[in-house]
C-alpha cells in the first residue's frame, strides 16, 4: 500500500459553464460531527512517491471519474 504524506494535500477546482452561468464541480462526501457539510472540492492527500500532477490526475479519476482533462 502506498504511503500518504499527511502534510501535503491537493484540492481541485473544476470550472464549467451552463448557458451563461459559471459553475464549480463539488463532490458529495460523508458528513461528520465536526464537519457536517455534504459537499466539498475534490481533493485528497498526496502519496509520498507521486508529484502534484499525478496526485491531481488520481484524485479527479477516483472522485469524479474524469480523466485526461486539462489542469493547471
Residue frames as qw, qx, qy, qz and C-alpha x, y, z in Angstrom:
[[0.000, 0.889, 0.458, 0.000, 0.00, 0.00, 0.00],
 [0.385, 0.559, -0.029, 0.734, 1.25, 3.48, -0.84],
 [0.389, -0.422, -0.453, 0.682, 2.25, 5.78, 1.98],
 [0.051, 0.893, 0.342, 0.287, 0.32, 9.05, 2.30],
 [0.358, 0.175, -0.260, 0.880, 2.13, 12.25, 3.12],
 [0.217, -0.697, -0.655, 0.194, -0.02, 13.65, 5.95],
 [0.224, -0.603, -0.094, 0.759, 1.32, 17.16, 5.41],
 [0.064, 0.266, -0.470, -0.839, 0.58, 17.68, 1.69],
 [0.441, 0.469, 0.748, -0.160, -2.82, 17.60, 0.01],
 [0.033, 0.039, 0.488, 0.871, -4.41, 18.75, -3.24],
 [0.360, 0.575, 0.574, -0.458, -7.81, 20.30, -3.83],
 [0.259, 0.151, 0.640, 0.707, -9.05, 20.61, -7.39],
 [0.304, 0.568, 0.299, -0.704, -11.31, 23.37, -8.64],
 [0.295, 0.219, 0.770, 0.522, -13.11, 22.49, -11.88],
 [0.255, 0.441, 0.117, -0.852, -14.91, 25.34, -13.61],
 [0.244, 0.315, 0.832, 0.386, -17.70, 24.82, -16.10],
 [0.240, 0.136, -0.062, -0.959, -20.35, 26.82, -17.90],
 [0.177, 0.465, 0.867, 0.006, -24.07, 26.16, -18.17],
 [0.197, 0.890, 0.369, 0.180, -25.62, 28.68, -20.53],
 [0.261, 0.748, -0.190, 0.579, -24.06, 31.89, -19.23],
 [0.635, -0.720, 0.151, -0.237, -23.56, 30.74, -15.62],
 [0.316, 0.539, -0.737, 0.258, -20.18, 29.81, -14.16],
 [0.886, -0.381, -0.054, -0.260, -20.28, 26.63, -12.09],
 [0.003, -0.599, 0.772, -0.212, -17.81, 24.76, -9.85],
 [0.768, -0.035, -0.620, -0.156, -17.71, 20.98, -9.51],
 [0.396, -0.488, 0.592, -0.505, -18.25, 19.64, -5.99],
 [0.515, 0.020, -0.852, -0.092, -18.30, 16.03, -4.83],
 [0.716, -0.541, -0.098, -0.430, -20.62, 14.56, -2.24],
 [0.322, 0.357, -0.768, 0.423, -18.96, 13.36, 0.93],
 [0.586, -0.474, -0.649, 0.099, -19.82, 11.68, 4.18],
 [0.187, -0.782, 0.125, -0.582, -20.53, 14.30, 6.82],
 [0.556, -0.091, -0.676, 0.475, -19.04, 14.02, 10.27],
 [0.367, -0.778, -0.453, 0.235, -19.97, 15.56, 13.58],
 [0.388, -0.533, 0.064, 0.749, -17.11, 18.06, 13.26],
 [0.062, 0.312, -0.437, -0.841, -17.81, 18.81, 9.59],
 [0.524, 0.377, 0.702, -0.300, -21.44, 18.19, 8.61],
 [0.346, 0.585, -0.295, -0.672, -21.03, 19.69, 5.12],
 [0.847, 0.232, 0.467, -0.101, -22.26, 17.36, 2.39],
 [0.718, 0.659, 0.087, 0.209, -20.18, 18.74, -0.48],
 [0.475, -0.696, 0.289, 0.453, -16.51, 19.55, -0.99],
 [0.406, 0.742, -0.456, -0.276, -13.95, 20.27, -3.65],
 [0.980, 0.099, -0.152, 0.077, -12.39, 17.07, -4.99],
 [0.106, 0.778, -0.545, 0.294, -9.16, 16.55, -3.07],
 [0.953, -0.262, -0.142, 0.058, -7.04, 14.13, -1.10],
 [0.498, -0.727, 0.399, 0.252, -3.64, 13.65, 0.47],
 [0.553, 0.685, -0.456, -0.127, -0.64, 13.25, -1.84],
 [0.979, -0.130, -0.019, 0.159, 1.25, 9.94, -1.83],
 [0.470, -0.728, 0.320, 0.383, 4.93, 10.21, -0.90],
 [0.522, -0.136, 0.643, 0.544, 6.05, 8.83, -4.29],
 [0.368, 0.650, 0.570, 0.344, 3.86, 10.97, -6.57],
 [0.189, -0.009, 0.014, 0.982, 4.17, 14.54, -7.78],
 [0.293, 0.365, 0.380, -0.798, 1.31, 17.05, -7.72],
 [0.478, 0.277, -0.456, -0.698, 0.29, 16.42, -11.35],
 [0.370, -0.014, -0.925, -0.088, -0.02, 12.70, -10.67],
 [0.014, 0.261, 0.754, -0.602, -1.97, 13.38, -7.49],
 [0.396, 0.337, 0.054, -0.852, -4.43, 15.67, -9.30],
 [0.500, 0.176, -0.677, -0.511, -4.99, 13.08, -12.05],
 [0.271, -0.100, -0.939, 0.185, -5.57, 10.32, -9.45],
 [0.137, 0.302, 0.568, -0.754, -7.94, 12.44, -7.36],
 [0.458, 0.299, -0.164, -0.821, -10.00, 13.51, -10.35],
 [0.500, 0.087, -0.788, -0.349, -10.32, 9.98, -11.70],
 [0.228, -0.137, -0.898, 0.349, -11.08, 8.46, -8.30],
 [0.093, 0.377, 0.560, -0.732, -13.58, 11.03, -7.03],
 [0.429, 0.515, 0.049, -0.740, -15.25, 12.16, -10.27],
 [0.777, 0.296, 0.548, 0.096, -14.45, 9.58, -12.94],
 [0.414, 0.900, -0.078, -0.107, -12.92, 12.32, -15.10],
 [0.730, -0.298, 0.373, 0.489, -9.64, 11.58, -16.84],
 [0.505, 0.228, 0.414, 0.722, -7.47, 13.19, -19.47],
 [0.017, 0.939, 0.337, 0.066, -8.66, 16.68, -18.54],
 [0.404, 0.568, -0.170, 0.696, -6.61, 19.86, -18.78],
 [0.541, -0.790, -0.249, 0.144, -5.43, 21.21, -15.46],
 [0.409, 0.617, -0.215, 0.637, -3.12, 23.97, -14.44]]
